[in-house]
Amino acid sequence: MRNPEVGRRKLLRDALTVGAAAALTRAGLAGLPLPDPSDALSRKPIMSSSKSWIAGCSGWSLTSDERAFFRDERPWGFILFGRNIGEAEQVRELVAELKEIGGRETVPVLVDQEGGRVQRLRPPLSPRMPPSAEIGRVYAASREDGLRAAWLQGRLLAVDLLDGYGINVDCIPCLDVLQPGAHSVIGDRSYAHDGASVAALGGAAAEGLSAGGMLPVMKHLPGHGRSEVDSHLELPRVTASVEALRHDDFVPFQARRTLPAGMTAHLLFEAIDPERPATLSPKIISEVIRGELGFDGLLMTDDMSMKALQGEIGELAGRAIAAGCDLALHCNGDMAEMRSVAAAVPELSGRSLERAERALDIVRAGPTSRGDAAAWRAEFEALFGRVS
C-alpha cells in the first residue's frame, strides 16, 4: 500500500507544477511579467528564516526525526548524494518534500552533477555526461565548438535536473586548473591545464545552466588543481608561491568573479596562510577570495565532514562562518553531526543574506533559453564526434 505521506507530497508537487504552468501561460499570452511560481507555496522569503548551513539527508526519503529537525534548524538548502537516489519518482518525491519543509518552491536543492566520475544521477535517471576534460579537448580543436559544447552541457544539465526532478542548484563549473603531478581527485574534472581555457569553458557552462533556470556554484576557491592528496581523506598542503598561484590557479576564479555562488577548497596554501586551510582562513577569504579575486557572491564551504578538516564538526562550521564563509555545507546526513553544525551556525543575515537572495534570483527567474532538448543533445554529441 502506498505511503499516504508520499501521496500527499505528490499532490503538492503536481499542484505546484500545474498551477505554475497555468500562471506562466496566462501571463505569457497576455504579455505580462511572469509570476514567481513559488508563490503557490508561500510569499515569505525562505532566506529570512534560514540558518547559515546546507544539509544532507540519510536515505531515499526523510525520516520523522529528519523532518522535525530540519523544520526546527532551518537549513538554507539541501544536497543530494548517491545514497539519496533510487528511482525517478522517488527522487521527485524527496525533492518535493525538501521544498515543502523549506516552505517554498525555490528552496535550494543541490547536487554535484559534473559529468564523468562525478554524476550523482546516472542512467537511466539522467544521461551520461562527459567529464570536463573531454569538453576541453573539443575546445583545443575548435574554440567555437568547445564553447558551444560547454554551454550545451550546462543547458542540458538543467533539462535533466530541474525539468526532470526539480533540483535547482548544480555544483558546477569546476574551475580548478590541473597541474602536473597533482592527485587524481581533480583529474579529468578540470577543463584544461591553463587558466584562460578553464575560465572560458567554465563560464560557458555556467551560462548554459543559468539559462535553464539553475544556480551554478563554481568550485573550489581559490584553486584545487595543485592538490597532491585527496582532500576527502587528508589535508593537502600547497607549497607553490603566490606568484605561481596568480599565474595559474587564480585566473579562472578572477575571470568568473561575477558568478553568483562559489565553494571553497579544503587546501592549506603555505605561502598565504600556513596555519589554516582556505575554508577556515579569514586571510584567504578576505584578502584573496573577496579581495584579489574580487568574488562577492555567495560563498559556501566544501563538505565540512571531509577528512581534510580535523576537529569537532560544529566548531569547524562555526570557524568557517567566522572566517567569512556565508554557508557551511554538511553532506553526510549523520544526525549527530548535523545537530552540532546547526547549533554552531548563526541565522543567515546581513551581507550573507543579500548574497543568498541575489544568487537565487536565477532560480526565481526560471529558464531564459527555451528550445528542443533532443536537438540540443544531438548537437552536443555531434561536437565530440568532430574530435579525432
Secondary structure as GFF3:
##gff-version 3
##sequence-region A 1 388
A	DSSP	alpha_helix	4	30	.	.	.	ID=ss1
A	DSSP	three_ten_helix	37	40	.	.	.	ID=ss2
A	DSSP	three_ten_helix	46	49	.	.	.	ID=ss3
A	DSSP	beta_strand	51	55	.	.	.	ID=ss4
A	DSSP	alpha_helix	64	73	.	.	.	ID=ss5
A	DSSP	beta_strand	75	80	.	.	.	ID=ss6
A	DSSP	three_ten_helix	82	84	.	.	.	ID=ss7
A	DSSP	alpha_helix	88	102	.	.	.	ID=ss8
A	DSSP	beta_strand	109	111	.	.	.	ID=ss9
A	DSSP	beta_strand	113	115	.	.	.	ID=ss10
A	DSSP	beta_strand	118	119	.	.	.	ID=ss11
A	DSSP	alpha_helix	132	141	.	.	.	ID=ss12
A	DSSP	alpha_helix	143	158	.	.	.	ID=ss13
A	DSSP	pi_helix	159	163	.	.	.	ID=ss14
A	DSSP	alpha_helix	164	165	.	.	.	ID=ss15
A	DSSP	beta_strand	169	170	.	.	.	ID=ss16
A	DSSP	three_ten_helix	187	189	.	.	.	ID=ss17
A	DSSP	alpha_helix	195	211	.	.	.	ID=ss18
A	DSSP	beta_strand	215	216	.	.	.	ID=ss19
A	DSSP	beta_strand	218	221	.	.	.	ID=ss20
A	DSSP	beta_strand	237	238	.	.	.	ID=ss21
A	DSSP	alpha_helix	242	247	.	.	.	ID=ss22
A	DSSP	alpha_helix	251	255	.	.	.	ID=ss23
A	DSSP	beta_strand	261	264	.	.	.	ID=ss24
A	DSSP	beta_strand	268	269	.	.	.	ID=ss25
A	DSSP	three_ten_helix	278	280	.	.	.	ID=ss26
A	DSSP	alpha_helix	282	283	.	.	.	ID=ss27
A	DSSP	pi_helix	284	292	.	.	.	ID=ss28
A	DSSP	beta_strand	298	300	.	.	.	ID=ss29
A	DSSP	alpha_helix	313	323	.	.	.	ID=ss30
A	DSSP	beta_strand	328	329	.	.	.	ID=ss31
A	DSSP	alpha_helix	335	344	.	.	.	ID=ss32
A	DSSP	alpha_helix	350	365	.	.	.	ID=ss33
A	DSSP	alpha_helix	373	385	.	.	.	ID=ss34
###
